[in-house]
Amino acid sequence: MVKERLSTSEISKARGLIEKLPETKRADYYLLLQGKVNYKNQRNNEAAATDLDGNPWMKKYNVTTVGDIIVTLLV
């Protein structure tokens, strides 16, 4: 996974290769793969967090961007 970004077909191929790895190693490679998509994922979102995002811990932990707010994704 040397390339910074991967095409859709490269991601598909990488998923197939990751599936062949021992289960104990797959999670690490799937996390690496998430950073290779061509679109911005939520973690890369640099939009300013506002009070409407609404959690008191945001000020406590100096959360300033939407990407710093943890998002649960269902697959």
RAPENOR-V417827 format. One record per residue. N is the residue number from 0. RES is the residue in one small letter. PHI is phi in radians with two decimals (* if undefined). Layout:
n=N res=RES phi=PHI
n=N res=RES phi=PHI
This chain:
n=0 res=m phi=*
n=1 res=v phi=-1.35
n=2 res=k phi=-1.18
n=3 res=e phi=-1.19
n=4 res=r phi=-2.24
n=5 res=l phi=-2.11
n=6 res=s phi=-1.33
n=7 res=t phi=-1.02
n=8 res=s phi=-1.19
n=9 res=e phi=-1.18
n=10 res=i phi=-1.14
n=11 res=s phi=-1.05
n=12 res=k phi=-1.11
n=13 res=a phi=-1.09
n=14 res=r phi=-1.05
n=15 res=g phi=-1.09
n=16 res=l phi=-1.20
n=17 res=i phi=-1.10
n=18 res=e phi=-1.04
n=19 res=k phi=-1.41
n=20 res=l phi=-1.31
n=21 res=p phi=-1.04
n=22 res=e phi=-0.96
n=23 res=t phi=-1.18
n=24 res=k phi=-1.80
n=25 res=r phi=-1.06
n=26 res=a phi=-0.99
n=27 res=d phi=-1.05
n=28 res=y phi=-1.29
n=29 res=y phi=-1.13
n=30 res=l phi=-1.12
n=31 res=l phi=-1.08
n=32 res=l phi=-1.10
n=33 res=q phi=-1.03
n=34 res=g phi=-1.40
n=35 res=k phi=-1.72
n=36 res=v phi=-1.23
n=37 res=n phi=-1.35
n=38 res=y phi=-1.74
n=39 res=k phi=-1.31
n=40 res=n phi=-1.58
n=41 res=q phi=-1.03
n=42 res=r phi=-1.13
n=43 res=n phi=-1.54
n=44 res=n phi=-1.22
n=45 res=e phi=-1.75
n=46 res=a phi=-1.10
n=47 res=a phi=-1.15
n=48 res=a phi=-1.29
n=49 res=t phi=-2.19
n=50 res=d phi=-1.08
n=51 res=l phi=-1.19
n=52 res=d phi=-1.24
n=53 res=g phi=1.12
n=54 res=n phi=-2.09
n=55 res=p phi=-1.07
n=56 res=w phi=-1.20
n=57 res=m phi=-1.06
n=58 res=k phi=-1.26
n=59 res=k phi=-1.03
n=60 res=y phi=-1.80
n=61 res=n phi=0.97
n=62 res=v phi=-1.34
n=63 res=t phi=-2.07
n=64 res=t phi=-2.13
n=65 res=v phi=-1.06
n=66 res=g phi=-1.12
n=67 res=d phi=-1.45
n=68 res=i phi=-1.59
n=69 res=i phi=-1.20
n=70 res=v phi=-2.12
n=71 res=t phi=-1.64
n=72 res=l phi=-1.91
n=73 res=l phi=-1.81
n=74 res=v phi=-1.94
